[in-house]
């Protein structure tokens, strides 16, 4: 720094000297034996024969005298004047001279401005390129960490702001206690875990939990995404890992949070020549080295989050690196109620809104989904110009999230309306007849979303984690109820059951290939396990490669048998309740939407009450 300051002082001194020299030449030309005189005095000296030699410049005339004049000058300098004007002025005996305006500033700017513009453009372009390459604002900064640092007052999140994940908060409370009072927790020789991995489905609040830990502990919080380590140049990611840990040590106690760890810590391949990524692997190796090297006693804790723990490198998950793995799962009913209370406190709620009923309706939704539900309910209330958010607003918001945006401008013809009505009522009546089936919340023939001409909304009455074979068969039967109703009433089938068939086939295929629920094939798994938290749709038949051609044929036959049996069962159920089906479907054509209570009233009505 001192060396650079000395260089700038030297440059400034040279500039001042040049400016002084230009000013001296312009403003003090009579310094020494020469003097700037009027042009008339030059004419007088020339006429009197005192001039020995004249040097003619672009603007000045320099005359050397034969002998020094009365002032001791040997040189006189005069500005040039047009000859015609000089003769006229000389004839009148007038003293005259021409003023030469100083041009040193113009000359100086003519040199400096182009140079300044050039270097300014070069600096801006180089800075922009360096930022795109991850330089962080300088060409030599590409190895610097791009983590965002939040101090205690800037995180703005505490454990009270995180609801529905009580077990995860209890696990992380130990980290907070250690960072606040390391001596007390280390008195028996225990140490804080070097790394804590938060894993769970998307939207469950993993990032929010990490920020809450920093907010509760009151320490520096370094937040960065796993993808921000990887750049075009090899070695940049490893340098950023080193710089990140150095910054955290300098701010200790501190928390490092790496979001989406799977982008950085994906399992390395044994065959580096086949699709290997040297930069990513070098970055991962550096992270492993830092985890082994840093002393947990300095108060630096590494938190990471991922929704794909099954693809992480095993070296990351061993003891001594990510010692603790905390599951942040979807909330249960009590957790959903707590989350709804946190977000409902931020909007104007009407008196008497039962949040517990909303929590019961939203089975399977994560924390981010519930936050979106409250926001959509507030928007629904705003659109109808209400003074507060009421329960129907939550119902409309839930239907908007699950079924999609209502598209009333998409008008269906009478024939299509009748087909959709009988199809949807086939689902509803079959579901009401199946023991243990999910409750019918609403049936509608108003188009929603991208391609849904109608929908039957079912929601479980309680949280479920297991499903028996009979329950899965009942689900397939309900899915086939729409197709069965079309065949029973109209004598033909339509394309409206495409999604139902796909979902029924997926359930039946899982029963055969994953759960071992086919007696002929036995308790054997013919499909690879799905990701725990980020389920991906199956493409084709993934179990075909794990079974012989003969077994694959038997798998297809078993799947087809389950679906066909469910279809025949749905047909029998609807035949027995044909009068109810026609009565409810006719009411649906007229009203467009029916809820569970209205359907039960129509089913309980006398047969001649159509």
Rosetta blueprint (number, residue, H / E / L):
1 X L
2 X H
3 X H
4 X H
5 X H
6 X H
7 X H
8 X H
9 X H
10 X H
11 X H
12 X H
13 X H
14 X H
15 X H
16 X H
17 X H
18 X H
19 X H
20 X H
21 X H
22 X H
23 X H
24 X H
25 X H
26 X H
27 X H
28 X L
29 X L
30 X L
31 X L
32 X L
33 X L
34 X E
35 X E
36 X E
37 X L
38 X L
39 X H
40 X H
41 X H
42 X H
43 X H
44 X H
45 X H
46 X H
47 X H
48 X L
49 X L
50 X L
51 X E
52 X E
53 X E
54 X E
55 X E
56 X E
57 X L
58 X L
59 X L
60 X E
61 X E
62 X E
63 X E
64 X E
65 X E
66 X L
67 X L
68 X L
69 X L
70 X L
71 X L
72 X L
73 X L
74 X L
75 X E
76 X E
77 X E
78 X E
79 X E
80 X L
81 X L
82 X L
83 X H
84 X H
85 X H
86 X H
87 X H
88 X H
89 X H
90 X H
91 X H
92 X L
93 X L
94 X L
95 X L
96 X L
97 X L
98 X L
99 X L
100 X L
101 X L
102 X L
103 X L
104 X H
105 X H
106 X H
107 X H
108 X H
109 X H
110 X H
111 X H
112 X H
113 X H
114 X H
115 X H
116 X H
117 X H
118 X H
119 X H
120 X H
121 X H
122 X H
123 X H
124 X H
125 X H
126 X H
127 X H
128 X H
129 X H
130 X H
131 X H
132 X H
133 X L
134 X L
135 X L
136 X L
137 X L
138 X L
139 X L
140 X L
141 X L
142 X L
143 X L
144 X L
145 X L
146 X L
147 X L
148 X E
149 X E
150 X E
151 X L
152 X H
153 X H
154 X H
155 X H
156 X L
157 X L
158 X L
159 X H
160 X H
161 X H
162 X L
163 X L
164 X L
165 X L
166 X H
167 X H
168 X H
169 X H
170 X H
171 X H
172 X H
173 X H
174 X H
175 X H
176 X H
177 X H
178 X H
179 X H
180 X H
181 X L
182 X H
183 X H
184 X H
185 X H
186 X L
187 X L
188 X L
189 X L
190 X L
191 X L
192 X L
193 X L
194 X L
195 X E
196 X E
197 X E
198 X E
199 X E
200 X L
201 X L
202 X L
203 X L
204 X L
205 X L
206 X H
207 X H
208 X H
209 X H
210 X H
211 X H
212 X H
213 X H
214 X H
215 X H
216 X H
217 X H
218 X L
219 X L
220 X E
221 X E
222 X E
223 X E
224 X E
225 X E
226 X H
227 X H
228 X H
229 X H
230 X L
231 X L
232 X L
233 X L
234 X L
235 X L
236 X H
237 X H
238 X H
239 X H
240 X H
241 X H
242 X H
243 X H
244 X H
245 X H
246 X H
247 X H
248 X H
249 X H
250 X H
251 X L
252 X L
253 X L
254 X E
255 X E
256 X E
257 X E
258 X E
259 X E
260 X L
261 X H
262 X H
263 X H
264 X L
265 X L
266 X E
267 X L
268 X L
269 X L
270 X L
271 X L
272 X L
273 X L
274 X L
275 X L
276 X L
277 X L
278 X H
279 X H
280 X H
281 X H
282 X H
283 X H
284 X H
285 X H
286 X H
287 X H
288 X H
289 X H
290 X H
291 X H
292 X H
293 X H
294 X L
295 X L
296 X H
297 X H
298 X H
299 X L
300 X E
301 X E
302 X E
303 X E
304 X E
305 X E
306 X E
307 X L
308 X L
309 X H
310 X H
311 X H
312 X E
313 X L
314 X H
315 X H
316 X H
317 X H
318 X L
319 X L
320 X L
321 X L
322 X E
323 X E
324 X E
325 X E
326 X E
327 X E
328 X L
329 X L
330 X L
331 X L
332 X L
333 X H
334 X H
335 X H
336 X H
337 X H
338 X H
339 X H
340 X H
341 X H
342 X H
343 X H
344 X H
345 X L
346 X L
347 X L
348 X L
349 X E
350 X L
351 X L
352 X L
353 X L
354 X L
355 X H
356 X H
357 X H
358 X H
359 X H
360 X H
361 X H
362 X L
363 X L
364 X L
365 X L
366 X L
367 X H
368 X H
369 X H
370 X H
371 X H
372 X H
373 X H
374 X H
375 X H
376 X H
377 X H
378 X H
379 X H
380 X H
381 X H
382 X H
383 X H
384 X L
385 X L
386 X L
387 X L
388 X L
389 X E
390 X L
391 X H
392 X H
393 X H
394 X H
395 X H
396 X H
397 X H
398 X H
399 X H
400 X H
401 X H
402 X H
403 X H
404 X L
405 X L
406 X E
407 X L
408 X L
409 X L
410 X L
411 X L
412 X L
413 X L
414 X H
415 X H
416 X H
417 X H
418 X H
419 X H
420 X H
421 X H
422 X H
423 X H
424 X H
425 X H
426 X H
427 X H
428 X H
429 X H
430 X H
431 X H
432 X H
433 X H
434 X L
435 X L
436 X L
437 X L
438 X L
439 X E
440 X E
441 X E
442 X E
443 X E
444 X E
445 X L
446 X L
447 X L
448 X E
449 X L
450 X L
451 X L
452 X E
453 X L
454 X L
455 X E
456 X E
457 X E
458 X E
459 X E
460 X L
461 X L
462 X L
463 X L
464 X L
465 X L
466 X L
467 X L
468 X L
469 X H
470 X H
471 X H
472 X H
473 X H
474 X H
475 X H
476 X H
477 X H
478 X H
479 X H
480 X L
481 X H
482 X H
483 X H
484 X H
485 X H
486 X H
487 X H
488 X H
489 X H
490 X H
491 X L
492 X L
493 X L
494 X L
495 X H
496 X H
497 X H
498 X H
499 X H
500 X H
501 X H
502 X H
503 X H
504 X H
505 X H
506 X H
507 X H
508 X H
509 X H
510 X H
511 X H
512 X H
513 X H
514 X L
515 X L
516 X L
517 X L
518 X L
519 X L
520 X L
521 X L
522 X L
523 X L
524 X L
525 X L
526 X L
527 X L
528 X L
529 X L
530 X L
531 X L
532 X L
533 X L
534 X L
535 X L
536 X L
537 X L
538 X L
539 X L
540 X L
541 X L
542 X L
543 X L
544 X H
545 X H
546 X H
547 X L
548 X L
549 X H
550 X H
551 X H
552 X H
553 X H
554 X H
555 X H
556 X H
557 X H
558 X H
559 X H
560 X H
561 X H
562 X H
563 X H
564 X H
565 X H
566 X H
567 X H
568 X H
569 X H
570 X H
571 X H
572 X H
573 X H
574 X H
575 X H
576 X H
577 X L
578 X H
579 X H
580 X H
581 X H
582 X H
583 X H
584 X H
585 X H
586 X H
587 X H
588 X H
589 X H
590 X H
591 X H
592 X L
593 X E
594 X E
595 X E
596 X H
597 X H
598 X H
599 X H
600 X H
601 X H
602 X H
603 X H
604 X H
605 X L
606 X L
607 X L
608 X L
609 X L
610 X L
